[in-house]
Amino acid sequence: MALPTFSSQSDDFNTAIGLTNPNMSTLGGIVNTIMTYLIPIGGLVLLVMIISGGITMMTAISDPKAAEAGKQRVTSALIGFIILFAAYWIVQLLEIVLGVNILQG
């Protein structure tokens, strides 16, 4: 009797617990799966960073260094989210220009 390979054991386990994702077999599927989670997580991080920076600026009335740190935190959060958002749209643009489905798998 032949032993099953590691990959089939992994597939059986993932199927048994409901973790199948047929899109993970292609590069487009992997990018799509990552982007599906990355944008909402980036939005949550943006929200936390803006709230944290705002609280820092509000509580730093007499300390200009702390106010500047809060302002820098908000600015960094917005720049990071713009980069994340731009990455998504660059991929969309590449799909149109190259005629390939990157995000659809």
N, C-alpha and C positions, 0 to 999 in steps of 0.2 A: 504494500500500500504506500503510495507516494504521499509525502507531507505537503500540505498547502503552502504556497509561498507567503511571505510576510505581507505583500500588498493585498492579496485576497483576504487574509485574516483581517487586515485593517478595514477593507471594504465591507466585510461581513459585520464587523463590530459597528462601524459607522451606520450601516443600514439598520442594524438592530436597535440602535438608540436614536435613529431618526436624523442623523447628521449627513445625509447625502446631499451633494451639490454637484450635479453633472457639469456645471460650467467651469469647475476647477481644473478641467483637463486641457484647457487652452489658455494661452496668454491673455486673450481678451476676457475670458471668464475670470481669471485671477484679478486682472485690473478692475473689472466690474465689481467683483466681490469686495475688493479693498476700498474702492471709491464709495460703495454703498454704505460702508461703516465709517469711513474717514470724514466725510462731509458732516454728518450729524455729530460725531465726536468733536470735530473742530468747532462746530457751533456751540456745543456745551462748554468747551474750553474758553471760547471767546466770551461767552456770557459770564463765566466765573472770573476771568481776568478783568473784564470791564467792571464788574461789581467790586472786585478786590481793589482795583486801581481807583475807583470812585470813592470807596470808603477811605482809602489811604489819603486821597486828596482832601476829603471833607474833615478828617481828623487831624490834618497837618496844617491847621490855621497859622500857628506861630512858627512852624518849621519849614522854611522854603525848600530844603533838601528833600524832605519827605513828600512834599507836594509835587516836586519835580519827579521823584521816583514813581509816584502814582500816575502822573501824566505819561511818563515813559512806559509804564506797564500797559496803559490803555492803548497807546500808540503802537506798541509792539504787538498787542493782541490783534488790533485791526490790520496791521501789515501782514501778520501771519495768516489771518483769514483771507485776505485779498490774494495772497500767494496760493493758498489752497483752492480758492474759488477759480483763480486764473488757470491753475493746472487742469481742472476739470474742463474748462472751456477750450484750452489748448488741445486737449485730447479730442474734444468734439470737432474742432477745426481740422485736426489731422484726419479724422474720419471722413470729413467732406472732401478735403483736398486729395487724399490718397485713395479714397473710395473703398476703404476697408472698415469692417465693423470691429473696433477695438473694445468698446464697452458692452456690446451685445453678446460677446462670447463666441 
